Amino acid sequence: MSTSIFHHLSPPWVPPRYGREPYFWLLSFAIFGLKYFYIAPSIKEILLLVASLIFFLVVYFYSFWNSGWRTYTCILVVCAMGIIWAPFNFGSSTFCIFAATMCSRLPDTRKAYQFLWVISSIIVTATVSMRLEKFFWVPAIIFSIPSGIGAIISERLTLSNENLLRKQEEVEHLAALAERERIARDLHDLLGHTLSVITLKAELAGKLFDKNPDASKKEICDIEHTARQALAEVRAAVIGYRATGLLHELQSAKNALSAAAVELETELETEIEKMSLPATMENVMALAVREAVTNIIRHAQASICKISLATHNGQVELRIADDGVAKNGIDGKQALHKGSGLTGMSERVQALGGTLDIRIEQGLTLHLSLPLKEST
């Protein structure tokens, strides 16, 4: 992006990524003043010297903020200043060295090296045609080439580091988004299930309030216990811990299904003890049980729910089925699949390389399969 040459008259005069190095490089102009230790300059020469240095500083700092033809122009102008001053002050070779290092500002590496050779050729041609002294052309050529190459390499390393930092920031941003999505899914699973149980028990307590006050009181106590348990689980989820496993979720499922008058048939406790499942896999299965039971309570008119766990061909398979009838046929199936809970469950399963199959025919059937990796 081009800018006016007067746009950066106030600090900072160089982009922050360069630090203070460009200012220290200016100390090399001490070579330009060596002549005046043994030859007193005239007033005219002093004025030309000051004007040249001020003009150089403007062009030098301007070159940091521009690209394209403006950068080429800055390099050629500085190189020309060195050649113009060469017959009067051999220290003007410093201008040529700066011109060589300014080639690093060209965005294309190949063009940067090519223009460095152009500057070197200009210096050689001027030296031969103007018969300049070796005190000028020796440092102008010998120091310009390695200084230019070093500046180009340094510039490319700086750009590479900046790109790497940007990519790291992008990865961190995406990781933060993924973590927020994970927390959102977990909170949905936690609260969706628990609020369904609380709603169900509240409705039951209301129906029993006049007929059976003791039973109604018991349901209200269960609601309080469930709400406190949900609060503890939400807190644990927010800080990144999940104390619930398959056994804990199975007990919660029994309580929820019992309140909905659904019988649970399972031998999950024995299978879990035999398999010693990894924590991540057990967590995914526990959440699958939670979501499936929630949907059975909400969307089915079931009387029996069966949950089984087995290993087959290196896969751990969780199967959940009920004998209910899907509401509204195909429409009920579509509504069920659109739920964010099932979507989150599917994402978790896929992240572990597993598969999830949900069917609604004579009730809901959920088949979850995860690869069982041997522990080393």
C-alpha positions as CSV (number, residue, x, y, z in Angstrom):
1,M,0.0,0.0,0.0
2,S,1.6,3.3,-1.1
3,T,1.8,6.3,1.2
4,S,2.8,9.9,0.8
5,I,6.5,10.6,1.4
6,F,5.5,13.1,4.1
7,H,3.0,10.7,5.8
8,H,5.6,9.2,8.2
9,L,7.3,12.4,9.4
10,S,6.4,11.5,13.0
11,P,7.6,8.3,14.8
12,P,7.7,5.4,14.3
13,W,9.7,5.9,11.2
14,V,10.1,2.2,10.5
15,P,7.5,-0.6,11.1
16,P,7.6,-2.0,14.6
17,R,8.6,-5.5,13.4
18,Y,12.1,-4.2,12.5
19,G,12.8,-3.1,16.0
20,R,15.6,-0.6,16.5
21,E,18.1,-2.1,14.1
22,P,17.4,0.3,11.2
23,Y,18.4,3.2,13.5
24,F,21.7,1.6,14.5
25,W,22.5,1.0,10.8
26,L,22.7,4.8,10.4
27,L,25.8,4.8,12.6
28,S,27.7,3.5,9.5
29,F,27.6,7.1,8.1
30,A,30.5,7.8,10.4
31,I,32.6,6.6,7.4
32,F,31.1,9.4,5.4
33,G,32.7,11.9,7.9
34,L,36.2,10.4,8.0
35,K,37.4,12.8,5.3
36,Y,36.7,15.8,7.4
37,F,39.1,14.7,10.2
38,Y,42.0,15.8,8.0
39,I,40.4,18.1,5.4
40,A,38.2,21.0,6.6
41,P,35.0,21.2,4.5
42,S,33.8,24.4,3.0
43,I,30.5,26.0,3.9
44,K,29.1,24.9,0.6
45,E,30.1,21.3,1.1
46,I,28.7,21.3,4.7
47,L,25.3,22.6,3.4
48,L,25.3,19.9,0.6
49,L,26.3,17.3,3.1
50,V,23.5,18.2,5.5
51,A,21.0,18.4,2.7
52,S,22.1,15.0,1.3
53,L,21.8,13.3,4.7
54,I,18.3,14.8,5.3
55,F,17.2,13.8,1.9
56,F,18.6,10.3,2.4
57,L,16.8,9.9,5.7
58,V,13.5,10.8,4.1
59,V,14.0,8.3,1.3
60,Y,15.4,5.6,3.6
61,F,12.4,5.7,6.0
62,Y,10.0,6.1,3.2
63,S,11.2,2.9,1.6
64,F,10.1,0.9,4.7
65,W,6.4,1.7,4.1
66,N,6.1,1.2,0.3
67,S,6.3,-1.5,-2.3
68,G,6.4,-1.8,-6.1
69,W,8.0,0.8,-8.3
70,R,8.4,3.2,-5.3
71,T,10.8,0.8,-3.7
72,Y,12.8,0.4,-6.9
73,T,13.0,4.2,-7.1
74,C,14.2,4.6,-3.5
75,I,17.0,2.1,-4.1
76,L,18.1,3.7,-7.3
77,V,18.0,7.2,-5.7
78,V,20.2,6.2,-2.8
79,C,22.6,4.3,-5.1
80,A,22.8,7.5,-7.3
81,M,23.6,9.6,-4.2
82,G,26.6,7.4,-3.5
83,I,27.9,7.6,-7.0
84,I,27.4,11.4,-7.2
85,W,29.3,12.0,-4.0
86,A,32.1,9.4,-4.9
87,P,34.5,11.9,-6.6
88,F,34.4,14.2,-3.6
89,N,34.1,11.8,-0.6
90,F,35.0,8.0,-0.8
91,G,32.8,7.5,2.3
92,S,29.8,7.8,0.0
93,S,30.2,4.1,-0.5
94,T,27.9,3.9,2.5
95,F,25.0,5.0,0.3
96,C,25.6,2.2,-2.0
97,I,25.7,-0.3,0.8
98,F,22.3,1.0,2.0
99,A,20.9,0.7,-1.5
100,A,22.0,-2.9,-1.6
101,T,20.3,-3.7,1.8
102,M,17.1,-1.9,0.7
103,C,16.7,-4.6,-2.0
104,S,15.4,-6.8,0.8
105,R,12.3,-4.7,0.8
106,L,11.2,-6.1,-2.5
107,P,8.5,-8.7,-1.8
108,D,9.6,-11.2,-4.4
109,T,12.9,-12.9,-3.3
110,R,14.0,-13.6,-6.9
111,K,13.5,-10.0,-7.9
112,A,15.3,-8.8,-4.7
113,Y,18.5,-10.8,-5.7
114,Q,18.2,-9.7,-9.3
115,F,18.0,-6.0,-8.3
116,L,21.0,-6.5,-6.0
117,W,23.0,-7.6,-9.0
118,V,21.7,-4.6,-10.9
119,I,22.9,-2.2,-8.1
120,S,26.3,-4.0,-8.1
121,S,26.5,-3.6,-11.9
122,I,25.7,0.1,-11.7
123,I,28.5,0.6,-9.1
124,V,31.0,-1.3,-11.3
125,T,29.9,0.6,-14.5
126,A,30.1,4.0,-12.7
127,T,33.5,3.1,-11.2
128,V,34.9,2.2,-14.6
129,S,33.3,5.1,-16.5
130,M,34.1,7.8,-13.9
131,R,37.5,6.2,-12.9
132,L,36.6,6.3,-9.2
133,E,39.2,5.5,-6.6
134,K,39.5,2.1,-5.0
135,F,38.7,3.7,-1.6
136,F,35.1,4.0,-3.0
137,W,34.5,1.0,-5.1
138,V,36.2,-1.6,-3.0
139,P,33.9,-1.2,0.0
140,A,31.0,-0.3,-2.2
141,I,31.2,-3.7,-4.0
142,I,32.7,-5.9,-1.4
143,F,30.4,-4.9,1.4
144,S,27.3,-4.2,-0.7
145,I,26.8,-7.8,-2.0
146,P,27.1,-9.7,1.4
147,S,25.1,-6.9,3.2
148,G,22.4,-7.1,0.6
149,I,22.3,-10.9,0.7
150,G,22.2,-10.9,4.5
151,A,19.4,-8.3,4.5
152,I,17.3,-10.4,2.0
153,I,17.7,-13.5,4.1
154,S,16.9,-11.7,7.3
155,E,13.8,-10.2,5.7
156,R,12.5,-13.5,4.5
157,L,13.1,-15.1,7.9
158,T,11.1,-12.2,9.5
159,L,8.3,-12.7,7.1
160,S,8.3,-16.4,7.6
161,N,8.1,-15.9,11.4
162,E,5.2,-13.4,11.0
163,N,3.3,-15.9,8.8
164,L,4.0,-18.7,11.3
165,L,2.6,-16.5,14.1
166,R,-0.5,-15.6,12.1
167,K,-1.1,-19.3,11.5
168,Q,-0.6,-20.1,15.1
169,E,-3.1,-17.4,16.0
170,E,-5.5,-18.9,13.5
171,V,-5.0,-22.4,14.9
172,E,-5.6,-21.0,18.4
173,H,-8.7,-19.2,17.2
174,L,-10.1,-22.4,15.6
175,A,-9.2,-24.4,18.7
176,A,-11.1,-21.9,20.8
177,L,-14.1,-22.2,18.5
178,A,-14.0,-26.0,18.6
179,E,-13.8,-25.9,22.4
180,R,-16.8,-23.6,22.6
181,E,-18.7,-25.9,20.4
182,R,-17.7,-28.9,22.6
183,I,-18.8,-27.1,25.7
184,A,-22.1,-26.1,24.0
185,R,-22.7,-29.7,23.1
186,D,-21.9,-30.9,26.6
187,L,-24.1,-28.3,28.2
188,H,-27.0,-29.2,25.8
189,D,-26.6,-32.9,26.7
190,L,-26.4,-32.2,30.4
191,L,-29.3,-29.7,30.6
192,G,-31.5,-31.2,28.0
193,H,-31.6,-34.5,29.7
194,T,-31.9,-33.1,33.3
195,L,-34.6,-30.6,32.4
196,S,-36.6,-33.3,30.7
197,V,-36.4,-35.4,33.9
198,I,-37.3,-32.4,36.1
199,T,-40.3,-31.5,33.8
200,L,-41.5,-35.1,33.8
201,K,-41.2,-35.4,37.6
202,A,-42.9,-32.0,38.1
203,E,-45.8,-33.1,36.0
204,L,-46.1,-36.3,38.0
205,A,-45.9,-34.4,41.3
206,G,-48.7,-32.1,40.1
207,K,-50.9,-35.1,39.3
208,L,-50.2,-36.8,42.6
209,F,-50.6,-33.6,44.7
210,D,-54.2,-34.2,45.6
211,K,-54.4,-38.1,45.2
212,N,-51.2,-39.0,47.0
213,P,-49.4,-36.2,48.8
214,D,-46.6,-38.5,50.1
215,A,-45.7,-39.6,46.6
216,S,-45.9,-36.0,45.4
217,K,-43.6,-34.9,48.1
218,K,-41.1,-37.7,47.1
219,E,-41.2,-36.5,43.5
220,I,-40.5,-32.9,44.6
221,C,-37.5,-34.1,46.6
222,D,-36.3,-36.0,43.5
223,I,-36.6,-32.8,41.5
224,E,-34.5,-30.9,44.1
225,H,-31.9,-33.7,44.0
226,T,-31.8,-33.8,40.2
227,A,-31.5,-30.0,40.0
228,R,-28.6,-30.0,42.5
229,Q,-26.9,-32.8,40.6
230,A,-27.3,-31.0,37.3
231,L,-25.8,-27.8,38.8
232,A,-22.7,-29.9,39.9
233,E,-22.4,-31.5,36.5
234,V,-22.6,-28.1,34.7
235,R,-19.9,-26.7,37.0
236,A,-17.7,-29.8,36.3
237,A,-18.2,-29.5,32.6
238,V,-17.3,-25.8,32.5
239,I,-14.0,-26.4,34.2
240,G,-13.2,-29.2,31.8
241,Y,-13.9,-32.2,34.1
242,R,-16.4,-34.9,33.6
243,A,-16.8,-37.2,36.6
244,T,-19.7,-39.1,35.1
245,G,-19.0,-42.4,33.3
246,L,-21.1,-45.2,31.8
247,L,-22.1,-46.6,35.2
248,H,-23.1,-43.2,36.6
249,E,-25.1,-42.5,33.4
250,L,-26.7,-45.9,33.5
251,Q,-28.0,-45.1,37.0
252,S,-29.3,-41.7,35.9
253,A,-31.0,-43.4,32.9
254,K,-32.7,-45.9,35.2
255,N,-34.1,-43.1,37.4
256,A,-35.3,-41.1,34.4
257,L,-36.9,-44.1,32.6
258,S,-38.5,-45.2,35.9
259,A,-40.1,-41.8,36.2
260,A,-41.5,-42.2,32.7
261,A,-42.7,-45.7,33.4
262,V,-40.2,-47.3,31.1
263,E,-38.5,-50.5,32.2
264,L,-34.7,-50.7,31.6
265,E,-33.1,-54.0,30.6
266,T,-29.3,-54.1,30.6
267,E,-26.2,-55.9,31.8
268,L,-24.0,-53.0,31.1
269,E,-22.3,-53.0,34.5
270,T,-20.6,-56.3,34.0
271,E,-19.4,-55.5,30.4
272,I,-17.9,-52.2,31.5
273,E,-15.8,-53.8,34.2
274,K,-14.5,-56.4,31.7
275,M,-13.5,-53.9,29.0
276,S,-11.7,-51.2,30.9
277,L,-12.6,-48.6,28.3
278,P,-10.5,-45.4,27.8
279,A,-11.9,-42.3,29.4
280,T,-12.6,-40.5,26.1
281,M,-14.5,-43.5,24.7
282,E,-16.5,-44.1,27.9
283,N,-17.4,-40.4,28.0
284,V,-18.8,-40.5,24.4
285,M,-20.8,-43.6,25.2
286,A,-22.1,-42.1,28.4
287,L,-23.3,-39.0,26.5
288,A,-24.9,-41.3,23.9
289,V,-26.8,-43.1,26.6
290,R,-27.9,-39.8,28.0
291,E,-29.1,-38.4,24.7
292,A,-30.8,-41.6,23.6
293,V,-32.7,-41.9,26.9
294,T,-33.7,-38.3,26.7
295,N,-35.1,-38.8,23.2
296,I,-36.9,-42.0,24.2
297,I,-38.7,-40.1,27.0
298,R,-39.5,-37.2,24.7
299,H,-40.3,-38.8,21.4
300,A,-41.5,-42.4,22.1
301,Q,-44.3,-44.1,23.9
302,A,-42.1,-47.0,25.1
303,S,-42.5,-49.4,27.9
304,I,-39.1,-51.2,27.6
305,C,-35.6,-49.8,26.8
306,K,-32.7,-52.2,26.2
307,I,-29.1,-51.2,26.4
308,S,-26.2,-53.6,25.5
309,L,-22.5,-53.3,25.2
310,A,-20.2,-55.8,23.4
311,T,-16.9,-56.1,21.4
312,H,-16.8,-57.4,17.9
313,N,-13.9,-57.4,15.4
314,G,-11.9,-54.8,17.3
315,Q,-15.0,-52.5,17.8
316,V,-16.9,-51.6,20.9
317,E,-20.5,-51.6,20.1
318,L,-23.2,-49.9,22.1
319,R,-26.8,-50.6,21.2
320,I,-29.9,-48.9,22.6
321,A,-33.4,-49.8,21.6
322,D,-37.0,-49.3,22.8
323,D,-40.4,-50.8,21.8
324,G,-42.0,-47.4,21.4
325,V,-43.7,-46.1,18.3
326,A,-42.3,-43.1,16.4
327,K,-44.5,-40.1,16.5
328,N,-45.9,-39.0,13.1
329,G,-43.9,-41.7,11.2
330,I,-41.3,-40.3,8.9
331,D,-41.8,-36.7,10.2
332,G,-40.9,-37.9,13.7
333,K,-37.7,-39.4,12.4
334,Q,-36.7,-36.2,10.6
335,A,-37.5,-34.1,13.7
336,L,-35.3,-36.4,15.8
337,H,-32.3,-36.2,13.5
338,K,-32.5,-32.4,13.4
339,G,-31.9,-32.2,17.1
340,S,-28.6,-30.6,18.1
341,G,-28.0,-33.3,20.7
342,L,-27.9,-36.1,18.1
343,T,-25.8,-33.9,15.9
344,G,-23.3,-33.3,18.7
345,M,-23.3,-37.1,19.4
346,S,-22.5,-37.8,15.8
347,E,-19.6,-35.3,15.8
348,R,-18.1,-36.9,18.9
349,V,-18.3,-40.4,17.5
350,Q,-16.7,-39.4,14.2
351,A,-13.9,-37.6,16.0
352,L,-13.0,-41.0,17.5
353,G,-13.2,-42.8,14.1
354,G,-16.5,-44.5,14.9
355,T,-19.9,-44.8,13.3
356,L,-23.4,-44.0,14.6
357,D,-26.5,-45.4,13.1
358,I,-30.0,-44.3,14.3
359,R,-33.2,-46.0,13.1
360,I,-36.8,-45.3,13.9
361,E,-39.0,-48.2,12.8
362,Q,-40.7,-50.1,15.6
363,G,-39.3,-47.7,18.1
364,L,-35.8,-46.1,18.3
365,T,-32.7,-48.2,17.7
366,L,-29.3,-46.6,18.2
367,H,-26.1,-48.5,17.2
368,L,-22.8,-46.8,18.1
369,S,-19.5,-48.4,17.1
370,L,-16.0,-47.2,18.2
371,P,-12.6,-48.7,17.3
372,L,-11.0,-50.4,20.4
373,K,-7.3,-49.6,20.4
374,E,-5.1,-52.0,22.3
375,S,-3.3,-50.3,25.1
376,T,0.5,-50.4,24.9
